[in-house]
């Protein structure tokens, strides 16, 4: 199994920045793709950013140019740098890693991001 621990959420003013972290532990040798989703109450979970083990990255149109996904392979950690935050970015953010042996995603516990003045 894989355990993911997220950190970095909080309250920020519009235009501000936050950096989310997601550290993986456990059976991590077969982790492949990774990324971040977010969920607003009453709405479907939305894919925000994803990255493959080869380094390919994709972003939702709503965050392109503002959010950056990156990873530290040595620390088995994926990051989401969020700049120029807007009130509509307010959501619970969930990280995931895809495990090729289990053939499923493992999820973080979620972290609240609130953008408000």
DOMARNU-258689 format. One line per 10 residues: their letters; for each residue x, y, z of C-alpha. Coordinates in pm, 1 decimal. Last residue first. Layout:
REM residues N
a	X:Y:Z  ...
***
This chain:
REM residues 117
xxxxxxxxxx	-993.8:3896.2:110.1  -1053.5:3538.0:8.9  -879.0:3242.8:-147.2  -935.6:2929.1:58.4  -734.0:2614.0:1.1  -835.4:2313.0:206.9  -614.1:2004.8:202.0  -714.0:1655.7:101.8  -630.6:1320.5:260.9  -400.0:1213.7:-20.3
xxxxxxxxxx	-507.6:956.0:-271.3  -377.6:632.0:-418.1  -469.3:572.0:-778.8  -509.7:224.8:-920.6  -330.8:-43.1:-1111.7  -205.1:-217.2:-794.9  126.2:-285.5:-970.5  131.7:38.8:-1171.0  52.6:265.0:-876.5  -91.7:600.6:-980.8
xxxxxxxxxx	-18.1:881.6:-740.3  -279.2:1125.7:-619.7  -308.5:1467.8:-463.6  -631.9:1615.1:-338.4  -717.3:1985.4:-314.5  -1024.5:2103.4:-125.7  -1154.7:2413.0:-297.1  -1112.8:2788.3:-338.7  -961.0:2846.1:-681.9  -1267.4:3055.0:-768.6
xxxxxxxxxx	-1146.0:3319.8:-524.6  -837.7:3367.6:-743.7  -475.5:3277.2:-684.8  -206.6:3453.9:-880.0  32.9:3170.5:-800.3  -20.4:2806.1:-706.9  283.1:2581.2:-682.6  166.4:2221.1:-670.4  424.2:1979.2:-539.1  487.5:1607.4:-567.4
xxxxxxxxxx	701.2:1419.6:-319.3  887.7:1093.5:-337.8  1177.1:1261.6:-154.5  1446.9:1168.5:-406.6  1200.0:1204.4:-691.1  1118.5:1564.1:-604.1  822.5:1654.6:-817.4  671.1:1951.3:-996.2  329.4:2086.8:-1085.6  296.4:2454.5:-1171.0
xxxxxxxxxx	-12.6:2670.7:-1134.4  -70.8:3020.2:-1277.3  8.0:2994.1:-1649.7  -260.1:2733.2:-1699.9  -501.5:2722.9:-1404.4  -844.9:2744.6:-1569.8  -729.6:2553.8:-1876.2  -662.6:2249.3:-1659.5  -299.0:2154.3:-1667.4  -86.9:1882.3:-1821.3
xxxxxxxxxx	271.1:1777.9:-1764.3  501.3:1530.0:-1934.5  801.1:1449.7:-1714.7  861.0:1087.3:-1804.1  709.6:975.5:-1471.3  392.1:1144.2:-1586.2  253.5:1471.3:-1456.0  -93.2:1598.0:-1376.9  -259.7:1927.4:-1295.8  -601.8:2054.2:-1192.6
xxxxxxxxxx	-829.4:1755.4:-1250.4  -1174.2:1855.0:-1126.9  -1386.2:1669.7:-868.8  -1750.4:1722.5:-949.2  -1941.0:2007.8:-789.2  -2166.2:2043.8:-486.5  -1882.2:2145.2:-257.2  -1576.6:2242.5:-464.0  -1331.9:1965.1:-536.2  -973.8:1978.9:-650.9
xxxxxxxxxx	-751.4:1729.4:-826.3  -373.9:1709.3:-820.6  -121.2:1493.1:-994.9  82.6:1180.0:-1025.2  176.1:924.1:-1287.3  398.5:632.0:-1199.4  447.0:481.2:-857.2  591.0:133.3:-878.7  872.2:167.0:-624.1  651.1:347.2:-376.7
xxxxxxxxxx	521.6:67.8:-158.4  514.5:271.7:161.0  556.1:647.8:152.7  439.3:936.2:-61.9  470.0:1304.8:23.0  222.4:1554.8:-116.7  308.6:1924.0:-101.5  99.0:2230.4:-176.0  256.1:2568.1:-238.5  48.0:2879.7:-193.8
xxxxxxxxxx	49.4:3217.3:-365.3  -137.1:3545.3:-345.3  -334.2:3735.5:-604.5  -654.8:3701.5:-406.4  -573.6:3672.8:-36.2  -465.0:3343.2:114.0  -614.8:3098.7:361.5  -460.1:2755.8:399.6  -317.0:2452.2:228.1  45.5:2347.9:251.7
xxxxxxx	40.8:1983.0:344.5  -57.9:1647.4:200.8  34.2:1303.4:324.1  12.5:1006.2:90.0  32.1:648.0:207.4  89.6:364.8:-35.8  0.0:0.0:0.0
***
